[in-house]
Amino acid sequence: MASHAIDRTRRMLSLVTYLRDRPGARVDEVARAFGITTDELISDLDVLPMCGTSYRGGDLLEIDTDGEHIWWRNADDLAAPLRIAADEATALLVAARAVATLPGLRESDREALLRATAKLETAAGETAGASSRLSVTFESESGVFADLDRAIAERRRVWLRYYSPARDEVTEREIDPVRLFAIGHTYVEAWCWRSEARRTFRLDRVAEIRLLDETSDPPAVEPRDLSAGLVQPAVDDPQVVVEVAPGGRWVAEYYPHDSAEELPDGGLRITLRTPEPASLRRLALRLGPDGRIVAPRELAESAREAARHALAAYGE
């Protein structure tokens, strides 16, 4: 099904150019040229008029057929070059200037980006001046990014002091970095020799970093597919059950879960999996009266104990 959708998308993109150059083209000839049936072609033509020249809903394609011939009524109107809107130009210029300042960017890429930015500034006219009053400042993790990018390029092992919020502790680790990626925050995927397993580290939690002279030699591991998000619980991860009141229903939207059963009061009974159940104690404290951990029993008791300590601290 996915392959069919991709093929159809490619065909419809080609149809636009084909029909623009052949006003009044015969239906049977166009179908034969694209290797499809006339019914498939008519189906494509039913969709094309819903397409426009901009995500803002600009001019739509006026393509119709009398059953024998195909006519594109506004081909000349849509042949004019697209113009970028002021807010689009501003966003592109601000982003380009910010990326050009990244210390981890290779010099050849930086120069290419600056050339493209200069051309965009010329095309944007007055908008370019307005965009110069805006700027983006990257977090302090940019230095860590540069070091890790260099370590990957030079195949060098890295030493880290890293803060783990799940355990509320700072640990020292040696890692062989594999790749950098961004999902909300910037991360490095690496082989961790302390854990003897693949681990993901958030760059803004790196307290200290040092490149080592030792060659990076991570075991051969297949890069994870992150299209479904960074957190992808495994089937053998411990199971946790949380009950939330209506005010805590956001938990089902924020945390990947196996099931979310409706409760009589409008709340939910959520079953989820996590490799570190102890990290959910903070969730219980955040929920307060809007939720509680039901299982496992040991985790529920440790959450209650953490709440008692927190309340005692406020009392003091």
PEZI-V949121 format. One record per pair of residues at least 12 apart in sequence whose C-alpha atoms are under 7 Angstrom apart, sorted by the first residue. I is the first residue (numbers start at 1). J is the second residue. If there is no record, write none. Layout:
# PEZI-V949121
I_J, I_J
This chain:
# PEZI-V949121
12_44, 20_72, 20_75, 23_71, 23_72, 24_69, 24_70, 24_71, 25_69, 25_70, 26_68, 26_69, 26_70, 27_67, 27_68, 27_69, 27_70, 45_64, 48_61, 49_61, 49_62, 49_63, 61_74, 62_74, 86_127, 89_124, 90_127, 90_128, 90_131, 93_117, 93_131, 94_131, 94_134, 94_135, 96_113, 96_117, 98_136, 100_113, 102_142, 103_142, 103_143, 103_146, 104_145, 104_146, 104_149, 141_203, 141_204, 144_203, 144_209, 151_211, 152_177, 152_178, 155_215, 155_216, 156_211, 156_212, 156_213, 156_214, 156_215, 156_216, 157_174, 157_175, 157_176, 157_211, 157_212, 157_214, 157_215, 157_216, 158_174, 158_175, 158_176, 158_210, 158_211, 158_212, 159_173, 159_174, 159_175, 159_209, 159_210, 159_211, 159_212, 160_172, 160_173, 160_174, 160_206, 160_208, 160_209, 160_210, 161_173, 161_206, 161_207, 161_208, 161_209, 162_205, 162_206, 162_207, 163_205, 163_206, 163_207, 166_279, 173_192, 173_194, 174_192, 174_193, 174_194, 175_190, 175_191, 175_192, 175_193, 176_190, 176_191, 176_192, 176_216, 176_217, 176_218, 177_189, 177_190, 177_191, 178_190, 186_202, 186_203, 187_200, 187_201, 187_202, 187_203, 188_200, 188_201, 188_202, 189_201, 191_218, 233_273, 233_274, 237_273, 237_274, 237_275, 238_273, 238_274, 238_275, 239_271, 239_272, 239_273, 239_274, 240_271, 240_272, 240_273, 240_295, 240_296, 241_269, 241_270, 241_271, 241_272, 241_293, 241_294, 241_295, 242_269, 242_270, 242_271, 242_292, 242_293, 242_294, 243_268, 243_269, 243_270, 243_291, 243_292, 243_293, 243_294, 244_267, 244_268, 244_269, 244_290, 244_291, 244_292, 245_266, 245_267, 245_268, 245_290, 245_291, 246_266, 246_267, 247_290, 248_287, 248_290, 248_291, 249_267, 249_268, 252_270, 256_272, 257_270, 257_271, 257_272, 257_273, 258_271, 258_272, 259_271, 278_299, 281_303, 284_303, 285_307
